Amino acid sequence: MAGHSKWANIKHKKARQDKKRGKVFSKLSKKISSAARRGGGDLDSNHELRLYVDKAKDANMPNDNIERAILKATGQLEGVTYTDFTYEAYGPGGVAFLLEGSTDNKNRTVAQIRHLFDKNNGNLGESGCVAWMFHSQGIISISADLVDDADELMMLALESGAEDFEQEDGVITITTTPTEFLAMRKALKEAGFDDFMSDEVTKVSETTLSPDLATVRQNMRLLEVLEDDDDIENVYHNLELTDDVAEALANEE
């Protein structure tokens, strides 16, 4: 988990920018639809759907929007038909990227993604070239400034099934298995630890790359344009920031 909290800080700032741009409802709606297509529209049996519905409610997304996204995905409402996709690629310096999303036109989407990588010194790869590096994990990040007693939080997390608890650079990071994530999230909220910097079931790479500052900047530019693409729902990578690079980036803000 070394370096995760540094990246969590950067992701949190990016998430706030997304909200300002009004993209959060669109992204959540697509995540809800994708989850409903994969596992059905029952919140009790589809844990992935439950997570994104909860996150949509936390973001004050209207219930009508949530219900419409589920009904369209399960074929109960007419609408555009979306297909899920996964693409694997390399960014500048050989950083691995794994992209997930949904689209109503795969040819358009793959052409657009290829263009984004070509333009930013990366390239799309063959199926299987980087996916083997990643495994699913539940991660919740909380600002240490909002926690009066870190030991109390650690005990709660471990008793609720946490795999790991780490405090670094002002960020507390709790990791769980995907199956334990919802229970952990609920336990933290009920205990009053509900102002998360980030909370998600994500994919974490078994191996990481820590390139120089210039290469990190290039990958962050690529990451930004990928996350701004409406078809792409999740962007995973194996980029890890060293202390000096993280400090240099913080000084640039």
N, C-alpha and C positions, 0 to 999 in steps of 0.2 A: 504493500500500500504506500510505500515511500513516494512522495511527490504528488500524491492524489489531492491533498488539501490545497496545494498551490494551484493546481489546475481547477479545483472546485471554485476558488476565488474568481478566476477568470471566467469560468462558465456562468457563475452567478451574475457577474456584471453583464455578460452577453444576454442572459435571460431577462434582465431588467430592460435592456435595450429592445428586445423583442416585444415586450409588453407595451413599450412606448409606441412601437410601430403598429400596434393593433393586430399582430400576427398570432397572438396566443390562442384566441378562440379557433382560428382556422386550423392551427396545428393540433390542438386538442380534439377537435371534431374529427380529423383524419385518424388520429390515434384510436379514438373510440370506435370509429367505423372499422378500422383494421382489426381491432381486438374482437369486435362482434362478428366479423366475417370468419375469423379463425376459430372462435370458441363458442359462438352463439350469443344470444341476447340476454341470457339469464345471469344477473349479477351474482347470485349465490354460487353458481357453479363455474363461472368464468372470472377467475381472479384478476386476470389482466384487464378485463373490461371494468371490473370494480375499481381498480386502481385509477384508471383514467377518468372514470366518472367522478370519483372522489376529488381528483385533482381539478377537474372542470368546475366542480362546485366550490372548491377552495378559491378558484379564480373568478367566482361569481358569474360563470357562464349560465345563461338562462336554461331552465329545465327543458323548454321546448326545443332548443338547439340540441341538447343531449339526446332527447328522445328521438328526434328526427334523424340524427346520425346513426343511432342504433337500428331504427326501423328501415332505413335505406339499405344498411349493410346486410340485414337479414331478409331483404326482399319484400318487406311488407309495405314499402312505399316506392313509387316509381322515382327513378333518378339516374344519374350517371353511374355506369358500372366501372368500378375500380378494380385493379389487379395489383396484388402485393409484389414487391420486387426486392432483391438483394443484389448489390453490386460490390465488388472488391477492387481495390485500387491502391496505388502508391502515390504519396505526395512527395514534395521536395526532400531530398536526402534519403529516400527509401522508407519514409514513415508509412506504416500500414493504415489503410482506411477501409472500414466496412460500413456500407450504407444500406439503410432499410427505408422503405416508403411504399406509397401506392400511387397509381396513375391510371388515367383513362386512355392513355396513349403511350404504350411502351416505347415505340420507335422515337417519338418526340423526346421522351424522358432520357433514354440512353444517349441520344445525340447531344442533348443539353448537358448531361453529366460529363460525357467525354470532352465536350468543349470546355467546361469549367476546369477539368484537370489539365488539359493541354495548355490552356491559357495561364495556368498557375504552376507550370513546371512539374506536373505529375502525369500519371497515365492510368487508364483502366487496366485491370489485370484479368487473368483467366479465373474461372470459377474454381474455388478451393485454394487460391494462392495465399490468402491471408486469413480466411475464416477460421482455420485450425488454431490460430493464436488466441482466439477470444473465448471466454466462458461467461455465462450469465451470473450476475450478482446483484443483490439489493444493496443500495448505498443511500444513507441519509447523512446530510451534512448540516451542522448547526453552528452558528457563530458562538465562540466561547464567551464572548462578551455578554451573551444573553443567559448564561448558565451560572447560577450562584454556587452550585456545588457539583463539580465535575465527577467527584467520586460517587455521589448519589446517582447521577445520570449513568455512570458506568455500571453500577450494580443493577439498575433497572434494565439496562440494555442487555447485560449478560443473562439476567434472569428471564428475559423475554426471548432469548435464543440468538443473541448476536454472535457472529463468528469472530469479530475483531472490533476493538475500540481504540481509536487513535486521536490524540490531540497534537496539532502541529500548526504553527503560524496562525494561531487564533481561530482555527477551525477544528471542530470535533467531528470525526468521521466514524460512523457506525456501519458495519457491513453485516449482511445476512445472506442466507440462501434465498433464491427467488420465492420459494414456497413459504418462508417465514417472514417475508417482507411486509405483507399487509398486517400481520399480527404485531410486528415491531412498530410499524407506523401508528397503529391504533393505540398501543400501550404508551408510546411517547406523547401522543396527543392528549390522552386521558390524564397523563401525569403533568400536563401543562407545558411540555416541551414541544410546542406546535409551530414555532416560527422557523421553518426549515429554509436553509439556503438552497438546498436541492434535495429531492427525494424521488428515487426512481429505481426501477429494475433495469440495469444497463448491462453492457458487455465490457469486460475488462480484459486487457491483453496479458498473456502469460509472460511476454517479453516486451521490453520497452526500448525506445531510442531516445537519446539525449543529445541532439545536434547543437551546433553553435547558434548564437543569437540570430544571425541573419537567416539561417535556415528555419529556425522557430518562427520568425516573423512571417516568412513565406507560407509556412503551414497554417499559421493562424489566419492569414488572409484567405487561404483556401477554405479553411474551416468556416469562416464567416459567410462566404458566398454559398457554400453547400447548405448551411443552416438556413439561409435566406430563400432557398429554393422551395417552392410550395409543395413539390412532389416528395421531397425527402423528409422523413419523419425522425429518423435517428442517424447520427453520425458518430461512429466509434473509431478510435485511433489508438496507436501505441506510443504517442508522443509524451515524453516526460521531461519536465523542466528541472534543470539543475538549479542550485541555490543562486548562483551568480546570474544566470539567465532570468530567473524569476524576479530577482532584485532589479535587474536592468529594465525589464518590462514594466515593473511597478513604478520606476522612476520616470518612465516615459508618459505616464498618464497624468 
